[in-house]
Amino acid sequence: MPEWGEAVRDEWDLDPAFLTVNHGSYGATPRVVLEAQREWQRRMEAQPVRFFGREAPAALRAAAVRLAAFVGARGDDLVFVENATAGCNAVLRSLDFAAGDEILVLSHGYGAVVKAARYVASRSGARVVEVPVPFPRPGDDALVAAVASAIAPRTKLAILDHITSGSALVLPMARLTETCHAAGVPVLVDGAHAPGNLDLDVPATGADWYVGNCHKWLCAPKGCAFLWAPPARQEGLHPLTISHGYGQGFLAEFDWIGTRDLSAWLAVTAALDFHERMGGATLRARNRALAAEAATRLAGRWGTETGLGNGAPQAMALVRLPLVGQLSASRALALRERLLDAGTDAQIPEVDGAIWLRISAQAYNTLTDYERLADLLSAELS
């Protein structure tokens, strides 16, 4: 059984004086993965022409095959992108919409992706329809019913979050995609938080397109994410930057869009190795259990409630804060800034008129971290 908590904290360059309980926002890259990234950069700069012409293409495909196997997919169906938002943009910008068409998004959808959908809709006369998410304790049936009731004859696309960012809900993705497909609606899944957090089988979600970040729970370098599409959805799918590969197929277009640093993508294999060394599926289960236990304890301390949603576990969890008065996004932001000054990166989202604490659990965290967090928060709330 791998050791976690204090025993592995020095695997990261985390500031020991700072309380890190928000791995979910940007992740944290272990030293060994950063070393692998630097080695790829060294090889690139040792002879750039040789690297980009002879080494990089095969290395990039090998990394994609390795990552694809981790998420239950084929290497030929997966390409790298900088982040999940970039992947969602690539899909949205590759689709054709007409005046009156509708794009479904969730009321808890990730803000950047929702804005991308609004931008694309505005250019064609389409419109974005927001599906209200039952919260804080939605059942799977209620989530499916909410999406089903929003589908209309002009619905052309549904964008669904596998794990909602602010509210940390795990959606019943296979049921949701089945519901959308029954109405003839394709589905783009924003799986930003899923790789390395859930036991993920991307094709089993039923998605038409799936994007996921590797810099979060897989601890890859920043700028490492993927876009998956089955063969039937690859034609007409283009990267945001059109380059030499245009018209030569899915892999050719995405694998080369011009000169750039490929090291974050190539180092994903080191991140996968590290994830397995930390326990793999056992680590994922441990992180999910730790997040749930910490949330339950904090809610008990403050006499509030958790936002564990529909009961599907993952490595983030919400706790309602014991606040009264006007509860707004600006108040949540102000509290988050005060906590940052106090020495912790705790995430404080405003969700549906309430202010919550969102905690994350990674290998380096222990219950003591959340007890310390409770002390810091209580001092700020008093």
N, C-alpha and C positions, 0 to 999 in steps of 0.2 A: 504494500500500500504506500503510495507516494506521501511525503510529508508536505504540508501546506502551511500557510500563515507565515509566522516569523521565520520559519526554517527556509523559506524560499524567497523572501522579500528581496534579498540582495541579488536575485536573478535580474531585477530591474534597476534602473537608475533613479528610482523614485526618491524624492526628498524625504529623508527620515523624520524631519521636523514637521512635515505637512501630512494631514490626515486625508488619504486618498480613498474615497468611497464612491467615486463616480466614474468607474471604468467604462461605463456604457456610452459616455459622450464621445470620447476620442480614443479610447483604448490606452495602452501603454506597451511599448515594444521592449521585449527583454534584450539584455546585452548580447546574448549569443545570436539573436536574429539581426541586430544592428551590425554585428561583426560580419555576418553573412552578406548583408547588404553592402557593406564597405568593400568586401572582397569582390563582389560583382562590379562595383564602381572602379576598383583598381584594375580589373580585367578590361573594362571598357576603355579606361584612359591609357592603358598600356599600349594599345594599338586600336584606335577607334574604327578604322576601315575594316580591319580583320574582324573585330568584335561584331559590328552591326551587319557585316556582310556574311560572315560564316558562323559565328558562335551564337549570336542572339536568336535567330529564327528557331533553331532546334531547341535551344534552352527554354525559350518562351513556351513553345508547344509542350515540352516535357513538364514544365511547371503547371500548365493548364490541365494536362492529363492527370497529374497528381492531385490538384485541387478538385477537379471534377469527380474523381473517385471518392474523395472525402464527402462530397455532397450527393453521391449516388448517381452521377451523370456521366456522359461520354465526353471525352476531351474535345471532340470535334464540335460539340454543342456549346462550348464555353469560351468566352473571351474575357480579357482583362479590361477594366475601366478604372478611372481614378477613384471613384466613390459611387455609392448607390444612387446619389442624385444625378450624377453624370450618366449612369446607365439608364435611369428613368427618362432623362432628357433625350437620350439617343432613340429610345423606343417612341416617345411622343413625337419627336421631330421626323420620324420615318413614316408615320401614319398620316393618312389623308382624312380630313374632316370637312364637312360641309355645313352651311348655315342651317341651324336647327338641330344639328347633332348634339348628343349629350355625352359628357365624360363624368362617370361617377367617381367621387372621392369620399373618404370617410371624414366625419367631423373631427376625428382624432388623427387624421392623416398628417404626415410630416410636412411642415410648412413650406420648405423649399420645393418639394415635389408638387404640392398643391398649387404653388405659384407658377411652376412650369406648365402645369395643365391649364391654368387660367391664361397664360401667355399664348399657348398653342391655340386654345379655343378662340381667343380674341382675334387672331389672324384669319380665321375662317368663318366667323359668325356662329361657331358652336358655343355651347355653354357648359359650365361645370355645375354639377348637381351634388350637393353635400348630403351624405347619408348620416343621420344622427346615430351616434353610437350609444347604446344604453350603458350607463355608468353610475356607480362604481362596481356593481355586481351583475354584469350581464351574463345570462346563460348562453350557451351555444345556439339554442333555438332562437333566442331573441336577436342575436347577432345576424343569423342567417335570414330571419324574417325582415330585419331592417333593410338589408341589402336587396332582398327579393322585392320588397314593396317599392323600392326606388327605381327599379328597372322599368323602362318605358320603351315604346316602339322605336324611338330615335336614339336609344343608348348604344353607343359605338364602342365604348371601352370602360372597364372598371379598374381602378387603381386601388389595390387593397394592401394594407400593411400586415406582414406576417406577425410582427410585434410592433404595437404602436409605441412611438418614442416617448411622448409625454406621459401617457397613462399606463404604459407597460403591460398592455393586454396581449395575450397570445390568441390570435384569431383561428377559428377552425377552418383552415385554409382549404382542405380538400372539399369540405361541404360547400364552402362559399364559391369555389370555382365551378363545382358541379351545378350549383344553382344558376350561376351566370351563363354557363355553357348551354344549359337547358333553354335559355332565352336567346341563344345565339350571340352572346356578348363575350368577347375575349377579355382576358384578365392579365394585367401587369401587376406582379407582386413585388412590393418593396420589402425585401427581406434584410434590411440594413443590419438588424440586430441578431439575426438567426445563426449564421455560421459560427461554430464554436460555443454557442449558447444552447441551442436545441439539438436534438439528434436529428439531423436534417437529411431528408431525401427530397431533393428538388423536384424531379419528375413526378413524384407521388403527390405533390401539392396540386397537380393539375394545371399549373400556371401556363400561360402562353408565352410569357417572358418573366424571368425571375432575376432580380438583382440582389446582391449581397455584399456587405463589407467584410473585408478580412482584417482590417486594422483594429477592429473593436475586439471581439471575444476570441479571435484567433491570434491576436497579438502580432500581426504582420506589420511592416512599416506603414506609415501614413501614405495614402495614395494607392492602396491596393484593394481592389474590389473586383467583382466579376459580373458579367451579364450572361445569362443562359437563355438559349432559345432552342426548341426542338427543330428538326430539319424543316418541318412544314411552315415554321415562322421565321426562317432565316432570310428568305428571299425578300429583298426590299428593305432590309434592316441595315442601317448605315450608322457609322460613328458620327459624332458631331463635327469632326474635321474630315472633310473629303480629301483624299490624297491618292497616291499612286495605285493603291489597291482597288480603286473604284471599279465596280463592275466585274471583279474577279472572285466574288464570293464572300461569305460571312467572315471567315478566318483572315483572308488576305486583306480585307478592308480594315478590320479592327486591329490586327497584329502590327500593322505599320501605317501610322498616320504622319510620320516625319520623325526627325531626330528628337529624342527625349531620353530621360533617364529611366531605364527599364528595371533598375535594381530593386525597387519595392516589389514589383511583380515576381521577379526571379527569386527573391528571398522568401516567398511564400512557402517554399518547400522547407526552409529552416523553421518557419513558424509552425508548420504542421508537425515537424519533428518535435519541437518544443512542447506543443500541445499534447502530443502522445506521451512524452516523457513526464509531463505533469499529471498524467492519468487518463487523458482522452475522455471516454464516456463516463468514467468514474469521476473525473474532475467536473464535468458538466453537471452531473447529478449532485455533487457536493456543493457547487456554487448555487444551484437552484434551491437546495435545502437551506443553505446559509442565508440567502436573501429572504426566504419566507420566514425563517426563525427570527432573524433580526427585525423584520417588519412587525411581526407579532409582538415581540418584546417592547419595541418602541411605542406601538399603539397602546399596549397595556400601561406603560409608564405615563403616557399623556391622557389616557382615558378616551382615546379616539377610535379609529378603525383603520384597517388596512385596505388597500385597493388591489387586492389579489385577484380581482376580476372574476373570470369564469372558472377559476381553480386550476388552470393550466400553468404549471410552474415554469419559471425561467429565472435568469440570474439578475433580474431587476425586480423591485417591488416598491409599492407606494404606501405611505403612511400619511393620513390626514393630520395636518398640524392644528393645534388647539388655539386657533385664532378667531377673533370676533371682529365685528365692524366691516368696513368695506374690504372685500377680498378681490383683488384685481391682479392682472398680469404685472402691472408696474410695482405693486407691493411685493409680489413674489420676486421680481428682479432685484428690488432693493434689499430684500432679506438675503438673497443669494450673494450679492456683493458684500454684505456685511460678514457673511460666513467666510467668504474668500479672504477677507482681511483678517478674520479670526484664525485662519489656518486650515480650512477644509474646502474641498471642491464640491460639497453636497449640492445636488440639483434640486431646485425648488420650482416645480411647474404649477401654473394655475390651470386647473382642468374643470370645466363646467361649473364655474362659480365658486370653487373651493381651492385652497392652497395646500399643496401636498409636498412631502419630502419623497424624492425618488432615490433609492439606494441601489448600488450595484455590489455584486460579490464576485471577486476574482480569486485566484489561488493565493495571493498574498494577504487577503483579508481574513480577519477573525471576528468573533462576536465582541471582543474588546474594542474593536474599532467603532462599532455602532454604539457601544456604551459611552465612549468618549464623544462621539458625535451628538448623542442625546444631551450630554452635559453642555457642549458648546451651543446647541440649539436652545436649550432651556434658558441659558444666560441671555441669548439674543431675544427670546420671547418674553422675558420677565420685564 
